[in-house]
Amino acid sequence: MKMRIHRGVLAVAAVAALVVFPLFSGLALAADKHAAEALEHAKEAVTHGKAGHADVLVHHAEEALKHAGAADMKNPHLAEGVKHLKEAVEHGKAGHADVATKHAEEAVTHLSEVK
């Protein structure tokens, strides 16, 4: 009798692990994907900022912000990257491509550290 109960508990635990683990790992993969997208857009913002294209820098910095927000991670580097992206957008909208580029570069530095 005890053997059947133990097997039943083991079977339930195995099924639960097979259902729950992919769910949580899928969420982690989505967060990683968004963090990677944020980094790519931040890099594009830097590239365009160095070329003096403040308007395109703003576009990429805003896209990076969207992905960083979707990553929804409790990571200090992500938070610092978001702070610099917001500054990049603000300065880019004011036409200060040089200052916006420096903030975008800082964002890239921090977003590169998000794991």
C-alpha positions, -999 to +999 in steps of 0.1 A: +000+000+000+028+025+009+046+016-023+016+026-044+012+059-025+049+067-030+047+058-067+016+080-070+033+109-054+063+104-076+042+104-107+024+136-097+057+153-089+071+143-123+041+155-142+041+188-122+078+193-130+072+186-167+044+212-168+058+239-145+095+240-155+088+248-192+064+275-181+090+293-160+119+287-183+098+302-211+092+333-191+130+336-184+137+331-221+113+359-230+130+382-205+164+374-220+151+380-255+137+414-245+169+423-227+189+414-259+166+434-281+170+464-257+207+461-261+206+459-299+184+490-301+207+509-276+237+500-299+217+513-329+210+545-309+247+550-303+256+544-340+231+570-352+240+594-324+276+594-335+264+602-370+245+632-355+211+617-362+193+627-330+159+618-343+169+582-352+188+579-319+155+588-301+136+562-321+160+534-312+163+545-275+125+545-272+124+510-288+151+499-263+130+513-235+100+492-246+120+460-246+138+468-213+103+473-198+091+441-212+122+422-198+107+430-163+138+418-145+150+429-111+185+437-122+204+468-112+221+470-146+188+469-164+175+497-141+206+518-148+204+512-185+168+524-185+178+555-167+204+563-193+180+555-222+155+580-208+182+606-206+192+598-242+156+602-254+153+635-235+185+650-249+179+635-284+145+652-285+162+685-276+186+679-305+217+673-284+230+643-303+264+644-285+250+642-250+223+617-260+250+595-275+269+595-243+238+584-224+231+557-250+267+545-246+262+542-209+230+523-215+248+499-237+275+494-210+248+485-185+226+465-207+256+444-217+259+433-181+222+421-178+221+384-173 
